[in-house]
Amino acid sequence: MTIHENLLGGPPPTHLPDEPEPRELLAQGTAPADVAAKCPTSSLAWAQLADEAFERGSVVESYAYARTGYHRGLDALRRNGWKGHGPVPWEHEPNRGFLRALHALARAAQAIGEQEEYERCSQFLKDSSPAAAQTLG
């Protein structure tokens, strides 16, 4: 186990609790829409829906799915002590649904020409998790 000391005195990293059900359902091949209906608070399910919609060219639909996943993730972060800023590490797997939704929201915003939203979400992703920004592109 590696312990990272925050030398700048900023907020500690936020680690969302594990939600194995949506992750396991998706891994078993359950349709993301069915997972989102069964587990509507799962950012991971909404992020997967956003990715699939974007891949098929349904950019506005992708934007809507991503925004839902993003807001569900913000709710979860706040319930777990996040105060509006600070690290949300990609390395902690339960954080990945939120980070993927944030990335998908930035991507869809850029695709529809919403430049301010794209820039805000892109910077938020980099600030929350440089590893997620690098991994997700």
C-alpha positions as CSV (number, residue, x, y, z in Angstrom):
1,M,0.0,0.0,0.0
2,T,1.3,3.4,-1.0
3,I,0.5,6.4,1.2
4,H,0.6,9.8,-0.5
5,E,1.1,12.7,1.7
6,N,-0.6,15.9,0.6
7,L,2.2,18.4,1.1
8,L,0.1,21.4,-0.1
9,G,-2.6,20.9,2.6
10,G,-5.4,20.4,0.1
11,P,-8.4,18.2,0.6
12,P,-7.8,14.5,0.9
13,P,-8.7,12.2,-2.1
14,T,-12.3,11.1,-2.3
15,H,-12.9,7.4,-2.7
16,L,-16.4,6.5,-3.6
17,P,-17.8,3.3,-2.0
18,D,-17.8,0.2,-4.2
19,E,-21.0,-0.6,-6.1
20,P,-20.4,-4.1,-7.5
21,E,-23.8,-4.7,-8.9
22,P,-23.8,-2.4,-11.9
23,R,-20.1,-3.2,-12.6
24,E,-20.9,-7.0,-12.5
25,L,-24.1,-6.6,-14.6
26,L,-22.2,-4.7,-17.3
27,A,-19.3,-7.2,-17.2
28,Q,-21.9,-10.0,-17.7
29,G,-23.2,-8.3,-20.9
30,T,-26.3,-6.7,-19.5
31,A,-27.4,-3.8,-21.6
32,P,-26.4,-0.5,-20.1
33,A,-29.9,0.8,-20.3
34,D,-31.1,-2.1,-18.3
35,V,-28.3,-1.5,-15.7
36,A,-29.2,2.2,-15.5
37,A,-32.9,1.3,-15.0
38,K,-32.0,-1.2,-12.2
39,C,-29.2,1.0,-10.7
40,P,-30.1,4.6,-11.6
41,T,-27.5,6.1,-9.3
42,S,-24.7,4.3,-11.1
43,S,-22.5,6.8,-12.9
44,L,-20.8,3.8,-14.6
45,A,-24.0,2.7,-16.3
46,W,-24.7,6.2,-17.5
47,A,-21.1,6.7,-18.7
48,Q,-21.4,3.4,-20.7
49,L,-24.7,4.6,-22.3
50,A,-23.0,7.9,-23.2
51,D,-20.1,6.1,-24.8
52,E,-22.3,3.8,-26.8
53,A,-24.5,6.7,-28.0
54,F,-21.4,8.8,-29.0
55,E,-20.0,5.8,-30.9
56,R,-23.1,5.5,-33.0
57,G,-23.2,9.3,-33.7
58,S,-26.0,10.2,-31.3
59,V,-24.1,13.1,-29.8
60,V,-27.1,14.9,-28.1
61,E,-28.2,11.6,-26.6
62,S,-24.6,11.0,-25.4
63,Y,-24.6,14.4,-23.8
64,A,-27.8,13.7,-21.9
65,Y,-26.5,10.3,-20.6
66,A,-23.2,11.8,-19.7
67,R,-24.8,14.7,-17.8
68,T,-27.0,12.3,-15.9
69,G,-23.9,10.2,-14.9
70,Y,-22.0,13.3,-14.0
71,H,-24.7,14.6,-11.7
72,R,-25.2,11.2,-10.1
73,G,-21.5,11.1,-9.5
74,L,-21.5,14.6,-7.9
75,D,-24.2,13.5,-5.6
76,A,-22.2,10.4,-4.6
77,L,-19.0,12.5,-4.1
78,R,-20.8,15.0,-1.9
79,R,-22.3,12.2,0.2
80,N,-18.8,10.9,0.7
81,G,-17.2,14.1,2.0
82,W,-16.1,15.8,-1.2
83,K,-16.4,19.6,-0.8
84,G,-16.4,20.7,-4.5
85,H,-12.7,20.2,-5.2
86,G,-9.8,17.9,-4.6
87,P,-8.6,14.6,-6.0
88,V,-10.9,11.9,-7.2
89,P,-8.3,9.2,-8.1
90,W,-8.8,7.1,-11.2
91,E,-6.8,4.4,-9.4
92,H,-9.7,3.8,-7.1
93,E,-12.1,1.8,-9.4
94,P,-15.4,3.0,-7.9
95,N,-14.4,6.5,-8.9
96,R,-14.2,5.5,-12.6
97,G,-17.9,5.8,-13.4
98,F,-18.0,9.5,-12.4
99,L,-14.7,10.2,-14.2
100,R,-15.9,8.5,-17.3
101,A,-19.1,10.4,-17.2
102,L,-17.2,13.7,-16.8
103,H,-15.0,12.8,-19.8
104,A,-18.0,11.8,-21.9
105,L,-19.7,15.1,-21.0
106,A,-16.7,17.1,-22.1
107,R,-16.4,15.1,-25.3
108,A,-20.1,15.5,-26.2
109,A,-20.0,19.2,-25.3
110,Q,-17.2,19.7,-27.7
111,A,-19.0,17.8,-30.4
112,I,-22.0,20.1,-30.2
113,G,-19.9,23.3,-30.0
114,E,-20.5,24.1,-26.4
115,Q,-16.9,25.2,-25.9
116,E,-17.2,26.7,-22.4
117,E,-18.7,23.4,-21.1
118,Y,-16.0,21.4,-22.9
119,E,-13.2,23.5,-21.3
120,R,-14.8,23.4,-17.8
121,C,-15.3,19.7,-17.9
122,S,-11.9,19.0,-19.3
123,Q,-10.2,21.1,-16.7
124,F,-12.4,19.5,-13.9
125,L,-11.3,16.0,-15.1
126,K,-7.6,17.0,-15.1
127,D,-7.9,18.6,-11.7
128,S,-9.8,15.6,-10.3
129,S,-7.5,12.9,-11.7
130,P,-4.6,13.6,-14.1
131,A,-4.5,9.8,-14.6
132,A,-8.1,9.7,-15.8
133,A,-7.5,12.6,-18.1
134,Q,-4.5,10.8,-19.6
135,T,-6.2,7.4,-19.7
136,L,-9.5,8.6,-21.2
137,G,-7.8,11.0,-23.7
